[in-house]
Amino acid sequence: MTAREFDEGPSPEDIDRLMRNNDHDFDDGLFPDERAAPSTATSLHWTKPRIAAIALVLLIIFLAALLSVF
């Protein structure tokens, strides 16, 4: 690329070629920062079993403490 070509910038043909090659990036019409975030359903799916396990452990500790008193 010569200095003159650099100063003139990309030709319309170059721009068209680049847009055709990158067309898959614009299929959804959104910019990358506007894409949907991961669903919260997946995080809740992992949170509920954790809460249940913690509750079960606390119940066992409570029952063991209750039995040790009597």
Buried (B, 14 or more C-beta within 10 A) or exposed (E): EEEEEEEEEEEEEEEEEEEEEEEEEEEEEEEEEEEEEEEEEEEEEEEEEEEEEEEEEEEEEEEEEEEEEE
